[in-house]
Amino acid sequence: MANLRSLTEEGGFYSAREPFPFLILVFWKKISGLNYIPAFLSLAGFFYSLFLHLFLLLLRREAWGRNHYLLTFLSAFLPFSYGFPTAYFPETVALVFILLVFLTFRLEKLTDLLVFPALTLLAFFSSFTMFYLGFSFFVVFSGIRGARKQAQRTSVFYKKRNVPFIFLTSYLVFFFLSLFLISYFDFFGPSSLRYLFGEWLMESKLVFLPVLILGVGHILLKTEKELNTYTASIVAVILIAVSIFFIYRDLTKTEKEPWEVRSSGITKAYGQAALLKSDPIYLPKEFAYALYFSTHTKSFYHKTKEESPKSFLYVTGIWPQDVLLIQKTLLGKRGGRLAGLVPLGEDSILIQKSLSDRLKAYPALDFIGKKVYEVWEELPGITLYQMYLQKQQNYFGYPSFF
């Protein structure tokens, strides 16, 4: 959402993300005339629906029955996975193009030589991590299937040169070599492999259940005639309704998002002149996105080359009694408001770098100073992956503001 607003109003990206899916989103917003949130939700839902339909089409190429369509609805409204298309919008777009690669890969006509690389590039520019995983599945699946077909041929040439097997072996060598290089050069930052496999694990957990339901449902609909009856359709509709109920309850049980409450706190701090619009603020990534989208205030979610003494850092685990201790220690009996300290909610603050440096001189505030120092040290730096995304965004004609 932050990138959509930044692209629409300022003509550039707010964060390091693949540009292609968001350019589709901007185009959709312009032609539909929808506001930010409806435009994003509708397009994310469309691509997720397209992904589920294409996956079932991959399993069943012939005509679909009534319950095949209900099966995709049931998969789409699973309470555990419904948030995937919004939390992983670029990955959802990449999955659609990867499935199109699976469905169109023939290399029997001249047009196939154009379709295959075009879809591959679209998947690559949609999400690097999802393309890396999904295309690897495609190569392994196609390589094994092609190697078996080649091994069955009687030609002496094909017996001596199993081309699909050679291609599969070469790709696996490239895959493991690229993993080594990603780790060696810290492409995603420190512990790059842990980050990459963590992303794959989280994405796979959210996609696995819908895919499993489609796969098992396809097999059962093919073998069990009872599941193609109107009774089975009514049961499927009931299950879909129950899933929608749990999703609705999950979405409405919390009154406000935590970032929304903290964003209002920062807005009040601006109004009370506790901090200025020119003062840099370092926030967690999700908080920075929410603050920009709701108030159009730019902040940093990674370390920068120059750290201004006026910059503010977001720190959690600092309670009201800790704030009172800081004020009492530094202000003494005078009391009043301490410049450079902005309480946010019950357990978090914004603290200015110059003030955090002053805390080191007071032994009574040593535990607070250590916590602030740890938060600052844990703030991520700009990685090679983000620099690569920045160049890609510039290549598409949209500069980066992060």
C-alpha angles and dihedrals in degrees: 000000000000091000092048092054093043093050093046098046104026105023096236144081121270095199142023105274136130106276102215100073092047092049087055087050093051090048091050092050091052097049095040097044090219125147121253101271098040091046093051096044094046095049093043089050091048094053092045090051090047090051092053094046092048092050092052089045088055088057097040118031096170126076118311125231126220093267093052088067091045088052091060090049091051091050092048095053100047107139092223097053107028092102095058099091093052098040092043104029098149090046090052091052090049091051090055092054092044090054089049087055089053092048098045101037106120109115089202098118134044090247090058088067087061100038097051098054091040093055091042092054092046090053091047093051091046099060128349096201096045092044090050090055100035097044090049089057089049094051093046093047095044093042094053093045092047093046091054092051092048092049090057094057118102096214114117090221094056092045091055096039115038095185098188091050091050090049092048092050091048092050093050089052089050091047095054092040090053090050089054092049092047089054095042096051095037090236093176094031128265113351091017095172092051089051093047095047090043090056091048092048094050093046092046092050091055095044099038098076097050090045091047092052091050092048097046092040091052091053093046094046088051096050106027114063091190090069091062094061129103089252090060089048091054091050090050091051090050091051090050090050092049091050091050090050092054091046091051091049091049093050095048103040094084118064099205137008113249092237090052091058093047092045089057088051091055090047090054090048089056090050092051091049092240087134134010132234088245094056111101115236124203113206139163110277097252091047091050090052093048093047092050094047095047101038105013088237114147119219138165125255095180137043119280131208094248121043113201118214086228093058119117126222125205111230128181127200094050108123130200091260089055090052090051090050091053092048093046093047096047100034100033116191093343092079120181132116119328113223113232096031121097118175114215116192121316104314110020140070144180110233126187118236093234089053093048088053089054091055090068091072093060117073091198089062095045095110091052092047091052092051092050090048092050092051091050092049091049092054104112123241127224109282132209088253091058091047089051090051090048091055090047091052091050089049090056089051099254116109123216124247097190 
